[in-house]
Amino acid sequence: MNALSTDSHGLPAEQGTIRNRCFHPTGTFIEFQEAAVEQSITSRFEEQVRKYPDRLAVKTRNHQVTYDELNRSANRVANQLLAGNNHGQTPVAMLFAQGIPGVATILGVLKAGMSYVALDPFISRPKLKDMLSDSAAKLIVTNGQNLALAKGLAQDHCAPLDFDQFDSRVSTENPGLPLSPETSAYIMYTSGSTGQPKGLVQNH
C-alpha cells in the first residue's frame, strides 16, 4: 500500500490545498481581540460594513449582494419592525428557503433588538406549528414564495409580514439600538429524544 502524500505541514494533499486557499494573505494568524468578540452580532457586522462596503457579502446561485447592500436591506427590515411598535425580546419567526432575504431578515430582526426563530419551509407542518407555538412569536416574516404557508401557520396566533412587500420608503439607515452581548439573539430548536422540538435560547 502506498503512503498518502502530505504537504510541508504534514497534512494530506487535499487538506493542504484547502488550507492554502483559506490561509490569511499576510501569512500570519490574526487573533480576535476581546473587544471584537464581546459585542453584539449586529455591531460586529456593521464594523465590516464600514470597512468593506463594496465587498461581496453573500452570493447564491442567482444573486449576490455587497456588505452595504445587505446592511441596507437588513435596516429596512429592522425599521419596518420598529415602525410597527414591535419592541422587546418577543421572538420573531422567519420562514424562508436559503437565500439573501433570509440573511437580511436575521440581521434586521437582531438590529431591532429582537430574537428570531428560523422556520424551515421544507419540514413538516406539525413541527413548524409546534415550534411557532412554543416560541410564542407574534410575527412571521416571510416572502411571497412562502406567504401561503406562513398564513396557514399563523392563523389567529401571529401576523405574517411579507418581505417582498416592505415599504420602500422605510429608512435604510442603521437603527442604532445599543445591544449587549448577553441580549437574546435566537431560539434554536432540536428534535429531542421524544421527537418534540425543544427550544434553546442563544445570545449574541
Backbone hydrogen bonds, N-H to C=O, Kabsch-Sander energy under -0.5 kcal/mol:
donor,donor_aa,acceptor,acceptor_aa,energy
7,D,11,L,-2.4
10,G,7,D,-2.0
13,A,5,S,-1.6
16,G,12,P,-2.7
17,T,13,A,-2.1
18,I,14,E,-1.8
19,R,15,Q,-2.7
20,N,16,G,-2.4
21,R,17,T,-1.5
22,C,18,I,-1.5
23,F,19,R,-1.5
27,G,24,H,-2.4
30,I,28,T,-0.5
31,E,29,F,-0.7
36,A,33,Q,-0.9
37,V,33,Q,-1.2
37,V,34,E,-0.5
38,E,34,E,-3.1
39,Q,37,V,-2.1
40,S,179,L,-0.5
44,R,40,S,-2.0
45,F,41,I,-2.5
46,E,42,T,-2.7
47,E,43,S,-1.6
48,Q,44,R,-1.6
49,V,45,F,-1.9
50,R,46,E,-2.1
51,K,47,E,-2.0
52,Y,48,Q,-3.1
55,R,52,Y,-1.5
57,A,65,V,-2.8
58,V,65,V,-1.6
60,T,63,H,-3.5
65,V,58,V,-2.3
67,Y,52,Y,-0.5
67,Y,55,R,-1.7
68,D,53,P,-2.4
70,L,66,T,-2.6
71,N,67,Y,-2.4
72,R,68,D,-2.3
73,S,69,E,-2.1
74,A,70,L,-2.4
75,N,71,N,-2.5
76,R,72,R,-1.9
77,V,73,S,-1.7
78,A,74,A,-2.6
79,N,75,N,-3.0
80,Q,76,R,-2.0
81,L,77,V,-2.3
82,L,78,A,-2.5
83,A,79,N,-2.0
84,G,80,Q,-0.9
84,G,81,L,-0.6
85,N,82,L,-1.6
86,N,81,L,-1.7
87,H,85,N,-0.9
92,V,115,S,-2.6
93,A,91,P,-0.5
93,A,139,L,-2.5
94,M,117,V,-2.5
95,L,141,V,-2.6
96,F,94,M,-0.6
96,F,119,L,-0.9
103,V,99,G,-1.5
104,A,100,I,-2.7
105,T,101,P,-2.2
106,I,102,G,-2.3
107,L,103,V,-2.1
108,G,104,A,-2.4
109,V,105,T,-2.9
110,L,106,I,-2.1
111,K,107,L,-2.6
112,A,108,G,-1.5
113,G,110,L,-1.8
114,M,109,V,-2.1
116,Y,185,A,-1.9
117,V,92,V,-2.1
119,L,94,M,-3.2
119,L,117,V,-0.6
123,I,120,D,-1.8
128,L,124,S,-2.0
129,K,125,R,-2.7
130,D,126,P,-2.1
131,M,127,K,-2.4
132,L,128,L,-2.5
133,S,129,K,-2.6
134,D,130,D,-2.6
135,S,131,M,-2.2
136,A,132,L,-1.0
137,A,132,L,-0.9
138,K,91,P,-1.0
139,L,91,P,-0.5
140,I,159,A,-2.4
141,V,93,A,-2.9
142,T,140,I,-0.5
142,T,161,L,-2.8
143,N,95,L,-0.6
146,N,143,N,-1.2
147,L,143,N,-0.6
147,L,144,G,-0.7
150,A,146,N,-2.4
151,K,147,L,-2.5
152,G,148,A,-1.9
153,L,149,L,-2.1
154,A,150,A,-2.7
155,Q,151,K,-2.1
157,H,154,A,-2.6
158,C,154,A,-0.8
159,A,138,K,-2.6
161,L,140,I,-3.3
163,F,142,T,-4.1
163,F,161,L,-0.8
165,Q,162,D,-1.7
166,F,163,F,-1.3
170,V,167,D,-1.7
183,T,180,S,-1.8
185,A,202,Q,-3.3
186,Y,202,Q,-1.8
187,I,116,Y,-2.2
188,M,186,Y,-0.6
188,M,200,L,-2.8
189,Y,187,I,-0.5
190,T,198,K,-2.3
195,G,192,G,-1.0
198,K,190,T,-2.8
200,L,188,M,-2.4
202,Q,186,Y,-3.0
204,H,183,T,-1.9
